[in-house]
Amino acid sequence: MVTPGGLVVLTDRRSASGPLIEVVRQAVRGGAAWVILRERDLSYGDRAALATRLRSVVPGNQLIIAGPDPLGGTAVHLSGSDPLPSGTALTGRSWHGTEDLSGVDYVTLSPVYPTSSKPGYGPALGATGAAELRAPVPWLALGGIGAAAQAAECAAAGAAGIAVMGALMRSRDPERTAHELSSAFAAGSHRSLPPAETAVASSRVSAAGSGRCLGSVETAVGTSRGLSGGGW
């Protein structure tokens, strides 16, 4: 089973700096390997058409649809309350330590950092806190990730990948932002911080604030549980 890893893009057409397809295309060019299509407010037909267009720019079968309907594909990402569908090859779920993970291949843990897309949502787990949830399947760090230092910290803590929305959608140069985040994550995955050092790094990144630009990456504007009503 191949599960999402590295840099994972979450879509948000309303905050995108340009046409959504082009922003995603540039992020993929910069190193994003997976994309999760949100946009759950669209009509079924419009959302299915958007999924078809995105599959032309996302590598392989690595477009994941938020919600239980894969819209002609084989991969879904569920909120904590979405029913488990049948017939999908890949199933993810937003997990906060209590949701049933039967039939689930990977999870997102959030918010890892303070996120300006959902002010007041939290408290932020930090990379160490996310790791301490001990998810029984591969996990993606989600929420407030917009800096290279944060990407590297999540990798060092054991995340399989980072799920990023705002920092990519709002970037004036999505390709460059994706390259910086994906490169930092890849570098961080080659080292494993002991718990004490990870805690120190986490506090330093949190102190920098989600609005500060680190590593020449756009302002951190991550996502969190509860987006689009119901988590995704």
C-alpha positions as CSV (number, residue, x, y, z in Angstrom):
1,M,0.0,0.0,0.0
2,V,1.5,3.3,-1.1
3,T,0.3,6.1,1.3
4,P,0.8,9.9,0.9
5,G,4.2,11.2,1.9
6,G,6.4,14.3,1.5
7,L,4.6,17.4,0.5
8,V,0.8,17.1,0.2
9,V,-1.3,20.0,-1.2
10,L,-4.7,20.8,0.1
11,T,-6.8,22.9,-2.3
12,D,-8.6,26.1,-1.6
13,R,-9.7,27.9,-4.7
14,R,-10.9,30.9,-2.7
15,S,-7.5,31.7,-1.3
16,A,-5.5,30.6,-4.4
17,S,-3.2,33.3,-5.8
18,G,-4.3,32.3,-9.3
19,P,-6.4,29.7,-11.1
20,L,-6.5,26.6,-8.9
21,I,-5.3,24.2,-11.6
22,E,-2.3,26.4,-12.3
23,V,-1.4,26.8,-8.7
24,V,-1.6,23.0,-8.2
25,R,0.5,22.5,-11.4
26,Q,3.2,24.8,-10.1
27,A,3.2,23.1,-6.7
28,V,3.6,19.7,-8.3
29,R,6.4,21.1,-10.4
30,G,8.1,22.3,-7.2
31,G,7.9,18.8,-5.5
32,A,4.4,18.1,-4.3
33,A,3.6,14.5,-4.9
34,W,0.0,14.3,-3.6
35,V,-3.0,16.6,-3.8
36,I,-6.2,16.5,-1.7
37,L,-9.2,18.1,-3.4
38,R,-11.4,19.9,-0.9
39,E,-13.9,22.3,-2.4
40,R,-16.8,20.4,-0.8
41,D,-19.2,23.4,-1.3
42,L,-19.2,22.8,-5.1
43,S,-22.0,21.0,-6.8
44,Y,-21.4,17.3,-7.6
45,G,-20.9,18.0,-11.3
46,D,-18.6,20.9,-10.8
47,R,-16.5,19.1,-8.3
48,A,-16.3,16.0,-10.4
49,A,-15.2,18.1,-13.4
50,L,-12.6,19.8,-11.3
51,A,-11.3,16.4,-10.1
52,T,-10.9,15.3,-13.8
53,R,-8.9,18.4,-14.6
54,L,-6.7,18.0,-11.6
55,R,-5.9,14.4,-12.5
56,S,-4.2,15.8,-15.6
57,V,-1.6,17.6,-13.5
58,V,-1.3,15.4,-10.5
59,P,1.1,12.4,-11.0
60,G,-0.2,8.9,-11.1
61,N,-3.2,8.2,-9.1
62,Q,-2.2,10.6,-6.4
63,L,-5.2,12.8,-6.3
64,I,-7.2,12.2,-3.1
65,I,-10.8,13.4,-2.8
66,A,-12.0,14.8,0.6
67,G,-15.1,13.0,1.5
68,P,-16.4,9.5,1.0
69,D,-17.1,9.8,-2.8
70,P,-13.8,9.4,-4.8
71,L,-15.4,11.1,-7.9
72,G,-14.3,8.5,-10.3
73,G,-11.0,7.9,-8.6
74,T,-9.8,5.4,-6.0
75,A,-8.6,7.6,-3.1
76,V,-10.5,9.5,-0.4
77,H,-9.8,11.5,2.7
78,L,-12.5,11.4,5.4
79,S,-13.3,13.8,8.2
80,G,-13.7,12.3,11.6
81,S,-17.5,11.8,11.0
82,D,-17.5,10.7,7.4
83,P,-18.7,7.1,6.8
84,L,-16.2,4.6,5.6
85,P,-16.8,4.0,1.9
86,S,-16.3,0.7,0.1
87,G,-14.3,0.0,-3.0
88,T,-11.6,2.6,-2.5
89,A,-7.9,1.7,-2.8
90,L,-6.7,4.4,-0.4
91,T,-8.5,5.8,2.6
92,G,-7.3,8.6,4.9
93,R,-9.0,10.2,7.9
94,S,-8.6,13.3,10.0
95,W,-7.7,11.8,13.4
96,H,-7.5,13.4,16.8
97,G,-6.7,10.3,18.8
98,T,-10.2,8.9,19.3
99,E,-11.8,8.2,15.8
100,D,-12.1,4.6,14.6
101,L,-9.4,3.8,12.2
102,S,-10.8,0.5,10.9
103,G,-10.1,0.4,7.2
104,V,-8.0,3.5,7.3
105,D,-4.5,3.6,5.6
106,Y,-3.2,7.0,6.9
107,V,-4.3,9.9,9.0
108,T,-3.8,13.6,9.3
109,L,-3.0,15.1,12.8
110,S,-3.9,18.7,13.4
111,P,-3.3,21.4,14.2
112,V,0.4,20.9,14.5
113,Y,1.1,24.6,14.6
114,P,-1.1,27.7,15.2
115,T,-3.1,28.3,12.1
116,S,-4.4,31.6,10.9
117,S,-7.1,29.9,8.8
118,K,-8.9,28.8,12.0
119,P,-7.9,31.3,14.7
120,G,-8.3,29.9,18.2
121,Y,-8.5,26.3,17.0
122,G,-6.2,24.1,19.0
123,P,-4.3,24.0,21.1
124,A,-1.5,23.3,18.6
125,L,0.0,19.9,19.1
126,G,3.5,20.7,18.0
127,A,5.5,18.1,16.1
128,T,6.4,16.2,19.3
129,G,2.8,16.2,20.5
130,A,1.6,14.8,17.2
131,A,4.2,12.0,17.4
132,E,3.1,11.3,20.9
133,L,-0.4,10.4,19.7
134,R,1.2,7.3,18.3
135,A,-1.0,6.9,15.3
136,P,-1.1,3.2,14.3
137,V,-0.8,4.2,10.6
138,P,1.4,6.7,8.7
139,W,0.5,10.3,9.6
140,L,0.6,13.6,7.9
141,A,1.3,16.8,9.9
142,L,-1.5,19.4,9.2
143,G,-2.1,22.9,10.3
144,G,0.1,26.1,10.2
145,I,2.9,24.6,8.2
146,G,4.5,27.4,6.1
147,A,8.2,27.4,7.0
148,A,11.1,25.2,6.1
149,A,12.0,24.8,9.7
150,Q,8.5,23.5,10.5
151,A,8.6,21.0,7.6
152,A,12.0,19.7,8.8
153,E,10.8,19.4,12.4
154,C,7.7,17.4,11.3
155,A,9.9,15.0,9.3
156,A,12.3,14.6,12.2
157,A,9.3,13.8,14.5
158,G,8.3,10.9,12.3
159,A,5.6,12.4,10.0
160,A,5.2,10.6,6.7
161,G,4.5,14.0,5.1
162,I,3.2,17.5,5.6
163,A,-0.3,18.6,4.4
164,V,-0.2,22.3,3.4
165,M,-2.9,24.6,2.2
166,G,-2.5,28.3,2.8
167,A,1.3,28.6,2.3
168,L,0.9,27.1,-1.1
169,M,-2.4,28.4,-2.2
170,R,-1.5,32.0,-1.3
171,S,2.0,31.9,-2.5
172,R,3.1,34.3,-5.3
173,D,5.4,31.5,-6.4
174,P,3.9,28.1,-5.6
175,E,6.7,26.2,-7.3
176,R,9.3,27.8,-5.2
177,T,7.3,27.4,-2.0
178,A,6.7,23.8,-2.8
179,H,10.4,23.2,-3.5
180,E,11.5,24.8,-0.3
181,L,9.0,22.9,1.8
182,S,9.5,19.5,0.1
183,S,13.3,19.9,0.2
184,A,13.2,20.8,3.9
185,F,11.0,17.8,4.7
186,A,13.2,15.5,2.8
187,A,16.3,16.8,4.6
188,G,14.5,16.5,8.0
189,S,13.5,12.9,7.3
190,H,17.2,11.9,7.4
191,R,17.5,12.8,11.0
192,S,15.5,11.8,14.1
193,L,15.6,14.2,17.0
194,P,15.5,12.8,20.5
195,P,12.4,13.9,22.4
196,A,14.1,16.7,24.4
197,E,15.7,18.2,21.3
198,T,12.4,18.0,19.4
199,A,10.6,19.8,22.2
200,V,13.1,22.6,22.1
201,A,12.8,22.9,18.3
202,S,9.1,22.9,18.6
203,S,9.0,25.7,21.1
204,R,11.4,27.8,18.9
205,V,9.2,27.3,15.8
206,S,6.0,28.1,17.7
207,A,7.7,31.2,19.2
208,A,8.4,32.4,15.7
209,G,4.6,32.6,15.1
210,S,2.6,31.3,12.2
211,G,2.7,34.7,10.5
212,R,6.5,34.9,10.3
213,C,8.3,33.9,7.1
214,L,11.1,31.4,7.7
215,G,13.4,29.8,5.2
216,S,12.1,32.2,2.5
217,V,8.8,30.5,2.5
218,E,5.5,32.3,2.3
219,T,3.6,33.2,5.5
220,A,2.2,30.1,7.3
221,V,-1.5,29.8,6.7
222,G,-2.2,26.1,7.4
223,T,-5.4,24.2,7.7
224,S,-7.1,22.5,10.5
225,R,-10.0,20.3,11.4
226,G,-13.4,21.9,10.7
227,L,-12.6,23.2,7.2
228,S,-15.6,23.3,4.8
229,G,-17.9,22.2,7.7
230,G,-17.2,18.7,8.9
231,G,-13.4,18.8,8.7
232,W,-12.9,18.7,5.0
